[in-house]
Amino acid sequence: MARMKFICDAERCIECNGCVTACKSEHEVPWGVNRRRVVTVNDGKVGERSISVACMHCTDAPCMAVCPVDCFYKTEEGVVLHDKDLCIGCGYCFYACPFGAPQFPQAGAFGLRGKMDKCTFCAGGPEVDNSAEEIKKYGRNRLSEGKLPACAEMCSTKALLGGDGEVIASIYQQRVKRRGKGEEVWGWAMAYNRKDAKSAAKQEVKA
Amino acid sequence: MIGAGRWQQNARRAAPVLVFAVSVLGLSGCGEIDQKAKTEKIYSGKKDAEAYDNTKFAGDKSKWESAMVERSKTQNEYNRTDTKKPAAN
């Protein structure tokens, strides 16, 4: 099996925040903590794009590398999780994460940080699956029920795809072929030649 | 003039050594050095059960994996809707 991954299709995302709401509702995430959020680029301008962002469950996760108490672990499917009993709320993971995924609930006056909270890919944490303890600390464990993350399953336009990396990549590929655009989003052209990304990507496809 | 001759002789002798040294130095840039951080992070928390290690999947990994793949495929609305043209009556 491939690794568990998210893809957000910026061509489809309509900034409805359904994914954010689904996540908060499913896991009863406390006030002030957003495991997932929608970011809009060029808001209000023609051609604005929105993308739903959460923990990307990195292959070489920087949060794991910087954690001083080694509270992070990775499941067989590549989901990055952490043990809240070990977390000291230092915030190093927040500085290391390029997506701003780690969240810290306010644990007292004067902005005192609580233990880190982040997207679990609906895989819970290191407690007995779907026990009261796990739900309280990490939220529901949908993967153990054979379900996908709530955010992806609730997405009305299916902009946010989650699950087996190979399957969701093939869904996205089929979509791009159907609509005839979107291939410019991926590849070297976008990474190194931003201005001509579209034409370069088309040439790559032709070749 | 004699000094210049010696110098030329020495230069001729040193030339192959120099060429060899420069090529070795040049090739040293072609090595692939592992750029991963050497620090090994060892998880020190509680052990988590596998997602298939429960009553529903009874520890059957392949059953869980195929269930996840099938569930992932439901996100493709091209498969959910009938995209074929209706048959002409």
Boltz contact constraints between the chains, C-beta under 6 A:
constraints:
  - contact:
      token1: [A, 1]
      token2: [B, 65]
      max_distance: 6.0
  - contact:
      token1: [A, 64]
      token2: [B, 41]
      max_distance: 6.0
  - contact:
      token1: [A, 70]
      token2: [B, 41]
      max_distance: 6.0
  - contact:
      token1: [A, 70]
      token2: [B, 43]
      max_distance: 6.0
  - contact:
      token1: [A, 70]
      token2: [B, 44]
      max_distance: 6.0
  - contact:
      token1: [A, 71]
      token2: [B, 45]
      max_distance: 6.0
  - contact:
      token1: [A, 73]
      token2: [B, 43]
      max_distance: 6.0
  - contact:
      token1: [A, 83]
      token2: [B, 45]
      max_distance: 6.0
  - contact:
      token1: [A, 83]
      token2: [B, 46]
      max_distance: 6.0
  - contact:
      token1: [A, 86]
      token2: [B, 45]
      max_distance: 6.0
  - contact:
      token1: [A, 126]
      token2: [B, 45]
      max_distance: 6.0
  - contact:
      token1: [A, 126]
      token2: [B, 46]
      max_distance: 6.0
  - contact:
      token1: [A, 126]
      token2: [B, 48]
      max_distance: 6.0
  - contact:
      token1: [A, 129]
      token2: [B, 49]
      max_distance: 6.0
  - contact:
      token1: [A, 129]
      token2: [B, 54]
      max_distance: 6.0
  - contact:
      token1: [A, 143]
      token2: [B, 51]
      max_distance: 6.0
  - contact:
      token1: [A, 144]
      token2: [B, 51]
      max_distance: 6.0
  - contact:
      token1: [A, 144]
      token2: [B, 54]
      max_distance: 6.0
  - contact:
      token1: [A, 146]
      token2: [B, 67]
      max_distance: 6.0
  - contact:
      token1: [A, 148]
      token2: [B, 71]
      max_distance: 6.0
  - contact:
      token1: [A, 158]
      token2: [B, 75]
      max_distance: 6.0
  - contact:
      token1: [A, 158]
      token2: [B, 77]
      max_distance: 6.0
  - contact:
      token1: [A, 161]
      token2: [B, 75]
      max_distance: 6.0
  - contact:
      token1: [A, 163]
      token2: [B, 72]
      max_distance: 6.0
  - contact:
      token1: [A, 164]
      token2: [B, 68]
      max_distance: 6.0
  - contact:
      token1: [A, 164]
      token2: [B, 69]
      max_distance: 6.0
  - contact:
      token1: [A, 164]
      token2: [B, 72]
      max_distance: 6.0
  - contact:
      token1: [A, 167]
      token2: [B, 69]
      max_distance: 6.0
  - contact:
      token1: [A, 167]
      token2: [B, 72]
      max_distance: 6.0
  - contact:
      token1: [A, 167]
      token2: [B, 73]
      max_distance: 6.0
  - contact:
      token1: [A, 171]
      token2: [B, 76]
      max_distance: 6.0
